[in-house]
């Protein structure tokens, strides 16, 4: 039987809640692979088996599995049945593994065996010795336990054994959706998509909120964000993106507030609008791409003042990361190239030359008294647009 064997890490530590997380992971796998000819997704002791159809392309399956949170690593595997006749079972396993390694290019190898069922009469080390000796005799290759060119993995379960020769990395984390929903404020830049990804990896389903500068700028930032959300949807399979026109709201703030405090006022207004959308979606928190000290709005004082405008928690998964670390992760998850495309961001439209870096909350509240904050929030909500994304698209 041709299949993929998937391993997880954190799920194994969940105690009595482990079946719930395994169910969430198996359900997500079925949805992610539903158009690729997969015949079964079945939890096994300590792992999950994905049974592949005869015509299922492994490269397509591999690309999908590499984006499934909860999977720490996986392998394309074959199986042999375990029977009471131990010598016959072992010979069948050695023969099958011998056929597999004939197709590989290597000089050194090792065998790594695991027994999910400890009642199997041979120990893991016994199995490794038997199969290793067979491969040595068959190929004349050397064993290297520390740095082999090829690792032959054998997993002994109750009714069958699985063997494979190449391990692929998964993203790790926890299965999508098991930590509820969060509303991610997303720009067209590098940081906020990475922040959303990091929360998705911790099992949060992301709802996206983007503030654009229309009618004073083009749709460039919106198109960028659509591309970014489409890329991130590969990890959670379904996404909702709220597009909020913010240009007129910014203009009103510019006309009624001193220049140094405008950016913090923008941020507080965005938080208020995003929070209303988050409540619609039953999100338990807001998420931003703030990195401490990176720009004027991300000083300790300004972060505190912005957070005061919210009632929901504001999560900042990038707060301790620098730009190099954030950029490297953006490149790994596939959002960097889109993020660096030029566009007209709404905040840059009315940005002051010398923004305040240590804004006083009391002073800012006095400025906000000159605005009808409820009317501005209502204006943003009345003009919001909703876009939906699905993966696979058909």
C-alpha positions as CSV (number, residue, x, y, z in Angstrom):
1,X,0.0,0.0,0.0
2,X,1.4,3.4,-1.0
3,X,0.8,6.0,1.6
4,X,2.1,9.0,3.5
5,X,2.9,8.6,7.2
6,X,2.6,11.8,9.1
7,X,4.1,12.5,12.6
8,X,3.2,15.2,15.1
9,X,4.9,16.5,18.2
10,X,2.8,18.8,20.4
11,X,-0.4,16.8,19.9
12,X,1.3,13.8,21.6
13,X,1.5,16.0,24.8
14,X,-2.2,16.8,25.0
15,X,-3.2,13.9,27.4
16,X,-6.9,13.3,27.4
17,X,-7.5,16.1,24.8
18,X,-5.2,14.3,22.3
19,X,-8.1,12.6,20.3
20,X,-9.7,16.0,19.8
21,X,-6.5,17.5,18.2
22,X,-6.0,14.3,16.1
23,X,-9.5,14.6,14.8
24,X,-9.0,18.3,13.9
25,X,-5.7,17.4,12.1
26,X,-7.3,14.5,10.2
27,X,-10.2,16.6,9.2
28,X,-7.9,19.4,7.9
29,X,-5.9,16.8,5.9
30,X,-9.0,15.5,4.2
31,X,-10.0,19.0,3.1
32,X,-6.5,20.0,2.0
33,X,-6.1,16.8,-0.1
34,X,-9.7,16.3,-1.3
35,X,-8.9,17.0,-5.0
36,X,-5.7,14.8,-5.2
37,X,-7.1,11.3,-5.2
38,X,-6.4,10.5,-1.6
39,X,-8.5,7.5,-0.6
40,X,-8.2,7.6,3.2
41,X,-6.9,9.7,6.1
42,X,-6.7,7.5,9.2
43,X,-5.2,8.2,12.7
44,X,-2.9,5.4,13.8
45,X,-1.0,5.1,17.2
46,X,1.2,8.2,17.4
47,X,0.9,9.1,13.7
48,X,-1.6,9.6,10.8
49,X,-1.7,7.6,7.6
50,X,-2.8,9.2,4.3
51,X,-3.5,6.4,1.7
52,X,-2.8,7.5,-1.8
53,X,-4.5,6.5,-5.0
54,X,-2.6,4.7,-7.8
55,X,-2.5,7.9,-9.8
56,X,-2.0,10.4,-7.0
57,X,1.1,12.6,-7.7
58,X,3.4,12.5,-4.7
59,X,4.8,16.0,-5.5
60,X,1.4,17.6,-5.2
61,X,0.6,15.8,-2.0
62,X,4.0,16.7,-0.6
63,X,3.5,20.4,-1.3
64,X,0.1,20.3,0.5
65,X,1.3,18.4,3.5
66,X,4.2,20.9,4.0
67,X,1.6,23.5,4.8
68,X,-0.6,21.6,7.2
69,X,-0.1,22.9,10.8
70,X,0.3,20.1,13.3
71,X,2.5,17.9,11.1
72,X,6.2,18.0,12.2
73,X,7.4,15.6,9.5
74,X,6.1,13.1,7.0
75,X,7.3,10.4,4.5
76,X,6.2,8.6,1.4
77,X,5.9,5.0,2.6
78,X,5.0,1.5,1.6
79,X,3.6,-1.2,3.9
80,X,3.8,-4.9,4.5
81,X,1.4,-6.9,6.7
82,X,2.5,-8.3,10.0
83,X,1.6,-12.0,10.4
84,X,2.1,-14.5,13.2
85,X,4.8,-16.1,11.1
86,X,7.7,-13.8,12.2
87,X,10.4,-15.2,9.9
88,X,8.1,-14.8,6.8
89,X,7.1,-11.3,7.8
90,X,10.7,-10.3,8.3
91,X,11.8,-11.7,4.9
92,X,8.9,-9.9,3.2
93,X,10.0,-6.6,4.8
94,X,13.7,-7.1,3.9
95,X,12.8,-7.9,0.3
96,X,10.5,-4.9,0.0
97,X,13.1,-2.5,1.5
98,X,15.8,-4.0,-0.7
99,X,13.8,-3.2,-3.8
100,X,13.3,0.4,-2.5
101,X,16.9,1.1,-1.8
102,X,18.0,-0.2,-5.2
103,X,16.5,3.0,-6.6
104,X,18.5,5.3,-4.3
105,X,21.9,6.9,-4.7
106,X,23.9,6.6,-1.5
107,X,27.2,5.5,0.0
108,X,26.3,5.2,3.6
109,X,23.0,4.4,5.4
110,X,21.4,3.6,8.7
111,X,18.2,1.9,9.7
112,X,15.9,3.5,12.2
113,X,13.1,1.3,13.6
114,X,10.2,2.1,16.0
115,X,7.7,-0.2,17.5
116,X,4.3,1.3,18.3
117,X,3.2,-2.1,19.6
118,X,5.7,-3.3,22.1
119,X,4.3,-6.8,22.0
120,X,6.1,-7.4,18.8
121,X,8.7,-10.1,19.7
122,X,11.7,-8.4,18.2
123,X,13.1,-5.2,19.7
124,X,13.7,-2.1,17.6
125,X,17.5,-2.8,17.7
126,X,16.9,-6.4,16.5
127,X,14.9,-5.1,13.5
128,X,17.6,-2.5,12.7
129,X,20.3,-5.2,12.7
130,X,18.4,-7.6,10.5
131,X,17.5,-5.1,7.9
132,X,20.9,-3.3,8.0
133,X,22.7,-6.6,7.4
134,X,20.4,-7.4,4.5
135,X,21.0,-3.9,2.9
136,X,24.8,-4.3,3.4
137,X,24.8,-7.7,1.7
138,X,22.6,-6.4,-1.1
139,X,24.3,-3.1,-1.9
140,X,27.8,-3.4,-0.4
141,X,27.2,0.0,1.2
142,X,28.5,1.0,4.7
143,X,26.5,1.8,7.8
144,X,26.9,5.2,9.3
145,X,24.9,5.9,12.5
146,X,26.0,9.6,12.9
147,X,25.9,11.1,9.3
148,X,24.3,8.7,6.8
149,X,23.5,9.6,3.2
150,X,20.3,7.5,3.5
151,X,18.1,6.8,6.5
152,X,15.7,3.8,6.2
153,X,12.8,4.3,8.6
154,X,10.7,1.3,9.7
155,X,7.6,1.7,11.8
156,X,6.1,-1.4,13.3
157,X,2.4,-1.1,14.2
158,X,0.0,-3.8,15.3
159,X,-1.1,-5.1,11.9
160,X,1.4,-3.7,9.4
161,X,4.9,-2.3,9.1
162,X,5.7,0.9,7.1
163,X,9.0,1.7,5.6
164,X,10.4,4.8,3.9
165,X,13.7,6.4,2.9
166,X,13.1,10.2,2.9
167,X,11.6,12.4,5.6
168,X,10.0,15.7,4.6
169,X,9.6,18.6,7.0
170,X,6.2,19.9,8.0
171,X,5.4,23.3,9.6
172,X,4.8,22.0,13.1
173,X,2.4,23.8,15.4
174,X,-1.2,22.8,16.2
175,X,-4.1,21.9,13.9
176,X,-5.9,24.9,12.3
177,X,-8.8,26.3,14.2
178,X,-8.3,24.6,17.6
179,X,-7.4,27.9,19.2
180,X,-10.4,29.9,17.9
181,X,-10.4,32.9,15.6
182,X,-8.4,36.1,15.7
183,X,-8.7,39.3,13.6
184,X,-5.4,40.2,11.9
185,X,-4.8,43.8,10.8
186,X,-3.0,43.2,7.6
187,X,-1.2,45.8,5.4
188,X,0.7,45.2,2.1
189,X,4.0,45.2,4.0
190,X,6.3,42.4,5.2
191,X,5.4,42.2,8.9
192,X,1.7,41.7,9.3
193,X,1.5,38.6,7.0
194,X,4.2,37.0,9.2
195,X,2.3,37.9,12.3
196,X,-0.8,36.3,10.9
197,X,1.1,33.1,9.9
198,X,2.6,32.8,13.4
199,X,-0.9,32.9,15.0
200,X,-2.2,30.4,12.4
201,X,0.6,28.1,13.4
202,X,-0.6,28.3,17.0
203,X,-4.0,27.0,15.7
204,X,-5.8,30.3,15.3
205,X,-8.0,30.8,12.3
206,X,-7.2,34.2,10.9
207,X,-9.8,36.8,9.8
208,X,-8.1,39.6,7.9
209,X,-8.8,43.3,8.1
210,X,-7.1,45.7,5.6
211,X,-7.4,49.5,5.7
212,X,-6.8,51.2,2.3
213,X,-6.6,54.8,1.3
214,X,-9.3,55.0,-1.3
215,X,-10.6,57.3,-2.7
216,X,-7.2,59.1,-2.5
217,X,-5.0,56.3,-3.8
218,X,-5.3,53.4,-6.2
219,X,-6.3,49.8,-5.5
220,X,-2.6,48.7,-5.5
221,X,-2.5,47.9,-1.8
222,X,-5.8,46.1,-1.9
223,X,-4.5,43.9,-4.8
224,X,-1.3,43.1,-2.9
225,X,-3.3,42.2,0.2
226,X,-5.5,39.9,-1.8
227,X,-2.5,38.1,-3.1
228,X,-1.0,37.8,0.4
229,X,-4.2,36.5,1.8
230,X,-4.5,34.0,-1.0
231,X,-1.0,32.7,-0.2
232,X,-1.8,32.4,3.5
233,X,-5.1,30.6,2.8
234,X,-3.1,27.6,1.7
235,X,-2.4,27.1,5.4
236,X,-6.0,27.4,6.7
237,X,-8.0,26.6,3.5
238,X,-10.6,29.3,3.9
239,X,-10.1,33.0,4.7
240,X,-12.3,36.2,5.0
241,X,-10.8,39.6,4.2
242,X,-12.5,42.8,5.2
243,X,-11.4,45.8,3.1
244,X,-12.1,49.1,5.0
245,X,-11.8,52.5,3.1
246,X,-9.8,54.7,5.4
247,X,-8.8,57.7,3.3
248,X,-11.8,60.0,4.3
249,X,-11.4,59.1,8.0
250,X,-7.7,60.0,7.8
251,X,-8.5,63.2,6.1
252,X,-10.9,64.2,8.9
253,X,-8.2,63.4,11.5
254,X,-5.7,65.5,9.6
255,X,-8.1,68.5,9.6
256,X,-8.7,68.2,13.4
257,X,-5.5,67.0,15.0
258,X,-1.9,68.3,15.4
259,X,0.5,66.6,13.0
260,X,2.7,64.7,15.5
261,X,-0.2,62.8,17.0
262,X,-2.0,61.7,13.7
263,X,-0.4,58.3,13.3
264,X,-1.4,57.2,16.8
265,X,-4.9,58.5,16.2
266,X,-5.0,56.5,12.9
267,X,-4.0,53.4,14.8
268,X,-6.5,53.9,17.5
269,X,-9.3,54.4,15.0
270,X,-8.2,51.2,13.1
271,X,-8.3,49.3,16.3
272,X,-11.8,50.4,17.1
273,X,-13.1,49.5,13.6
274,X,-11.2,46.2,13.5
275,X,-12.6,45.3,16.9
276,X,-16.2,45.7,15.7
277,X,-15.5,43.4,12.8
278,X,-13.8,41.0,15.1
279,X,-16.9,40.8,17.3
280,X,-19.0,40.0,14.2
281,X,-16.6,37.1,13.4
282,X,-16.5,36.0,17.1
283,X,-12.8,36.6,17.3
284,X,-11.2,36.6,20.7
285,X,-8.3,38.9,19.9
286,X,-6.8,41.3,17.5
287,X,-3.3,40.6,15.9
288,X,-0.9,43.3,14.6
289,X,2.6,43.1,13.0
290,X,4.2,45.4,15.6
291,X,7.9,44.9,16.3
292,X,9.1,46.9,19.3
293,X,10.9,50.1,18.4
294,X,10.8,49.5,14.6
295,X,8.9,52.7,13.7
296,X,7.4,55.7,15.6
297,X,4.0,54.0,16.2
298,X,5.8,51.0,17.8
299,X,7.6,52.6,20.7
300,X,6.5,51.3,24.2
301,X,4.6,54.5,24.9
302,X,2.7,54.5,21.6
303,X,1.9,50.8,21.7
304,X,0.4,51.3,25.1
305,X,-1.7,54.3,23.9
306,X,-3.0,52.4,20.9
307,X,-3.8,49.3,23.0
308,X,-5.9,51.5,25.3
309,X,-8.5,52.0,22.5
310,X,-9.3,48.3,22.4
311,X,-11.3,46.1,24.7
312,X,-10.2,42.8,23.1
313,X,-6.6,41.6,23.7
314,X,-4.1,42.8,21.1
315,X,-1.6,40.1,20.2
316,X,1.8,41.1,18.8
317,X,3.6,37.9,17.8
318,X,6.6,39.8,16.2
319,X,7.2,42.1,19.2
320,X,10.7,40.7,19.9
321,X,11.8,40.0,16.3
322,X,14.0,42.2,14.2
323,X,13.5,43.0,10.6
324,X,16.0,40.4,9.4
325,X,14.2,37.6,11.2
326,X,10.8,38.8,10.0
327,X,12.0,39.1,6.4
328,X,13.5,35.5,6.5
329,X,10.2,34.1,7.7
330,X,8.3,36.1,5.0
331,X,10.5,34.5,2.4
332,X,9.9,31.0,3.8
333,X,6.1,31.3,3.9
334,X,5.9,32.8,0.4
335,X,4.6,36.4,1.1
336,X,7.8,38.4,0.8
337,X,7.9,38.9,-3.0
338,X,4.4,40.3,-3.0
339,X,5.0,42.4,0.1
340,X,7.9,44.3,-1.5
341,X,6.0,45.3,-4.6
342,X,5.5,49.1,-4.5
343,X,2.0,50.5,-3.5
344,X,0.3,53.5,-1.9
345,X,-0.3,52.6,1.7
346,X,-3.1,54.5,3.4
347,X,-0.9,55.5,6.3
348,X,1.8,57.1,4.1
349,X,-0.8,59.3,2.5
350,X,-1.2,61.7,5.5
351,X,1.9,60.7,7.4
352,X,3.6,63.6,9.4
353,X,7.3,64.4,9.0
354,X,8.0,64.2,12.8
355,X,5.5,61.9,14.5
356,X,5.3,61.7,18.3
357,X,7.2,58.8,19.8
358,X,6.1,59.3,23.4
359,X,2.4,60.2,23.2
360,X,0.6,61.0,26.4
361,X,-2.8,59.2,26.7
362,X,-4.4,62.1,28.6
363,X,-3.3,64.6,25.9
364,X,-4.6,62.2,23.1
365,X,-8.0,61.8,24.8
366,X,-8.4,65.6,24.8
367,X,-7.6,65.7,21.1
368,X,-10.1,62.9,20.4
369,X,-12.8,64.9,22.2
370,X,-12.9,67.0,19.0
371,X,-14.1,64.0,16.9
372,X,-17.3,62.0,16.8
373,X,-15.5,58.7,17.2
374,X,-18.7,56.7,17.0
375,X,-19.5,58.3,13.7
376,X,-16.1,57.6,12.3
377,X,-16.3,53.9,13.3
378,X,-19.7,53.7,11.7
379,X,-18.4,55.3,8.5
380,X,-15.7,52.7,8.2
381,X,-18.1,49.8,8.9
382,X,-20.8,51.0,6.5
383,X,-18.4,51.0,3.5
384,X,-16.5,47.8,4.3
385,X,-16.2,45.2,1.6
386,X,-15.8,41.4,2.2
387,X,-13.7,39.0,0.1
388,X,-13.6,35.3,0.6
389,X,-10.8,32.9,-0.4
390,X,-10.7,29.1,-0.6
391,X,-8.0,26.5,-1.1
392,X,-8.0,24.4,-3.2
393,X,-9.9,26.9,-5.3
394,X,-12.2,24.3,-7.0
